[in-house]
Amino acid sequence: GTKIVLVIERDDRVDDRAEEVEAGIAMIYFEVAMHDIGLPGHWKTDDLSDADKYQIPENHFIGGYYTF
């Protein structure tokens, strides 16, 4: 399976909950676009344990993985 990783930059001016909401909004738009071009899939947000292998910068976090 193919996986696309959503990486969000942390902003000290925005609280963590707001950043999570913004990630969710991005996920919705992305999923709709993928479905529209014929690449349906789904988001996984429950198991992000392999985040270390992606070398995400310290001031970023993984919002989820889109798999299809």
Helices and strands as residue ranges (DSSP letters): E 3-9, H 16-36, E 42-44, G 51-54, E 60-67
